[in-house]
Amino acid sequence: MSCYWTTCKAIKRMGSVEEKAADSVTCRFVTQLPAELQVADDEYAIPTMATRLELSQLVNTLIGRSRPLAFDFLVNGSFMHTTLGDHLLLNEISSEQALTIEYILAQLPPSDKYTLKVSDWVSTIIPSMNEYFTLPEDIKDAALASLYDGSLVLFNFTNQDQADGSDGTGELVGVRHQVCKLFSTPIKATCLVKFNDQMHIAAGGYEGRILCSAISETDAVFTQEVEYTNSNSPILSLASNTSLSYMAAGTVDGFVHLYNIANTQLPTKPAAVQAEPRPKRKRLHGNTIIKTATETVSFSFHSAQTSEARAHNPFTVATDINSITFSNEHNSPYIAAGCGDNCIRFYDIKKNAPAGLISTNSSCQVLKYMKMSDDMLLCGFNNKLLRLYDTRKDKPLVLTFTGHKSSLTCLDVRDDMIISGSIGGDLCIWDPRSSVPLWIADCFYRKLEHKRDQSRLLSCAFAVNASAPVFYHGGSDRQITMRKITDPFTFLRK
């Protein structure tokens, strides 16, 4: 179809005496973009066969933009991915009244992919380490990764010329600054905690122990281990609250162990342990061992498993705590846990009591509260779906995101964007208002180097680096990948 109507008089202003055509809809454009990108507050007759591209061309014409910009459109709050008429039909939106169409700058695909090879599968990534730890001046935009060989890796991506010790701006390359082997088995979960106003990295895995390590300010060496050994079951998930005073660990046996970090006192002179660049054996632990009282919170109550389901498969009763998270409030009174019995359970820390559950049709593998609200919980499931819940409502489901090709394994959120990865190796980038991904990237397009490796994407995380906003991801390809997020306003400034 020709886009002639977008630039000529085929679109009528509704203030004229001409009647609206039978195959058109009355629309009004609104936006929160700068004034130079705002359309006049008028009503327009838009053909129902109009596509997103044609609406984008129309807006560029109305604002007199010589260099066209790409726009996305929300019709009554929902993203438009089809023709205008099909969108109204699919979303049961009436065309009898004037529609409000909000337009925003389209999110461009991520660019500039950089990789760093590591020794094993990447299970978790903690970004923006410089915000929490005082590191040497030459280590900027640092991040931390945990591996399946039981190691922690402190790394960053820096200009190649700077990595070689010379001045200049070369290609970004990944640099490993420290490698510290904590376990002889995989690390499954990590989080940040604070002892005596000093930041630590907590790591747990199949051994059922949690080791917390600090980082030296002078040479970024891992020091001062705090060990929790009261869990007799493999640890699948770790989380800390906003003030870093509580830590929760979810285990295979269906329990969450709650640690009051604020009440833990450490010796003033900890023992330093030199990290090994290439760990080949299990490292001896430091002599700083703290055993503190812990509240064991059971999440096996109100199990959704029926007797019929257990009779059908009695040997695989799902009790795993796949993922846990704290609400974003400063006091963080709630813990949310994604359980293997198809339930999402909540616990009130202040009342020391269960706070309800959400029963689903699939096992919740990963979850996280949205930045915008403590009541909006984002959950990834074993059935390839990503769901957004409002925990205040009796019917909490708000939106279902579809686009992954296999079970979800990781996700991260920021104010206006979501990233999620699956066991099939596909990475989806979402706008929280759209049920369809903005972009889908296959992270394992190349042939894997190891026969045992599968296309598993196990970790992803947002970060704001000095050069640009980025996100990291890693998995069974034994690489940490950084991708830059393209700012749509970059093209506006040109």
Secondary structure, 3 states (H helix, E strand, C coil): CCCHHHHCCCCCECCCCCCCCCCEEEEEEECCCCHHHCCCCCEEEEECCCCHHHHHHHHHHHCCCCCCCCEEEEECCEECCCCHHHHHHHCCCCCCCCEEEEEEECCCCCEEEEEEECCCCEEEEECCHHHCCCCCCCCCCCEEEEECCCEEEEEEEEEHHHHCCCCCCCCEEEEEEEEEECCCCCEEEEEEEEECCEEEEEEEECCCCEEEEEECCCCCCEEEEEEECCCCCCEEEEEECCCCCEEEEEECCCEEEEEEHHHCCCCCCCCECCCCCCCCCCCCCCCCCCCCCEEEEECCCCCCCCHHHHHHCCCCCCCCEEEEEECCCCCCCEEEEEECCCEEEEEECCCCEEEEEEECCCCEEEEEECCCCCCEEEEEECCCCEEEEECCCCCCEEEEECCCCCCEEEEEEECCEEEEEECCCEEEEECCCCCCCCEEEECCCCCCCCCCCCCCEEEEEEEECCCCEEEEEEECCCEEEEEECCCCHHHHCC
